Amino acid sequence: MSNQNGRLLELYRRFHTNELSTQELQEFLQMMSDPANQRLAEGLVDQTWFEIQSQETPQIPFIKRTWYIRAASAAAVVLFIFASGYFFFPQNKSTSTTVARSATAPRKTIPTPVPGRNLAILTLGNGRQILLDSTEAGTLANEGNTKIIKIGSGQLSYASTQKGNTEITFNTLSTPRGGQYQVELPDGSQVWLNSDSRLHFPTVFTGAERIIDLSGEAYFEVAKNKKMPFVVKVNGSEVKVFGTHFNVNGYADEAVTKTTLLEGSVQVSKGESRTMLIPGQQAQVNVQGENVQVSIADTEEAIAWKNGYFQFNKSDIGSVMKQLSRWYDLEVRFQGQKPEAHFRGKISRSLQLSEMMKVIEVSGVRCKLEGKTLVILP
């Protein structure tokens, strides 16, 4: 055994017993990502993978199951850091890039971006806006014969106060970048709204269809009603259901609108093109066209955000950065040519930005924080 391999094994052993100093940890990370140590490093990754999968209960609250990121020839040392539970990056230090300043230059305090939370604005039919994160739980308003109730810190509920309600007004629930919220619609359907999204809906459903408008992303669990289909309008296309579970990703800065079906059946249509989905399928509609394409879906990845995770399956860095920018309320700037790195893994959305930046860097992509802008370096 070479001296280098022996040193790596020793550092690995001490890593598991949480005995590494800061300097030794840096040495360990460098050796794990050194192409010269690739075979041994990957063996250690596989060994840790087996150990983590053998555990009945995860040892850290961030991640339910082990995950890893591989980039180029670097071994996935991030597996150890965020999945093994033996080491945590310090959470009491904010990570930001210190820009050189002259001694006389005034200092501006720029808040360090933080993970998203339950934030939303409710706009009532009369235009009144309610900031839901700063409003106490309880009845917020009455719209016709419908009572709007805030439940806990992150959910709204619409309840009819009498039968035969025909007075209709429209409400809008909007989440900012760095926000999320849940709402129970007047028919009992449950909707989870992702960050930077907007849901426009009536306070009571009447007529032949239950129609709502969406921009951004939402997960739906629709109350069954065969006589009144539930219709989601998004980016010029429609998703029609009778009672089912599905996710719609329709952000304005995405080239396609994705509908992923988990349970039941839905019809996705745009213009003259339409198709039916069965559970486990995803429909993609080009925003600029009408063609509906169907493929096998990674349903776990599609709804990971709703369950509190980022999940990537060979995702390119542009796609990853869009998700991070919405959740951490960041601007992202690529300095020079965009790296060709692809990401695979699952990680908690509760991670602080400083920890997320370490994940990015360990995967082989260098970055720095300038105020509220994450700069991806060439």
Buried (B, 14 or more C-beta within 10 A) or exposed (E): EEEEBEBBEEBBEBBBEEEBEEEBBEBBBEBBBBEEBBEBBBEBBEEBBEEBEEEEEBEBEBBEEBBBBBBEEBBBBBBBBBBBBBBEBEEEEBBBEEEEEEEEEEEEEEEBBEBBBBBBBBBBBEEEEBEBBEEEEEEBBEBBBBBBBBEEEBBBBBEBEEEEBEEBEBBBBBBBBBBBBBBBBBBBBBBBBBBBBBBBBBBBBEEEBBBBBBBBBBBBBBBBBEEBBBBBBBBBBBBBBBBBBBBBBBBEEBEBBBBBBBBBBBBBBBEEBBBBBEBEBBBBBBBEEBEBEBEEBBBEBBBBBBBEBBBBEEBBBEBBBBBBBBBBBBEBEBEEEBBEBBBBBBBBBEBBBBBBBBBBBBBBBEBBBBBBBBBBEE
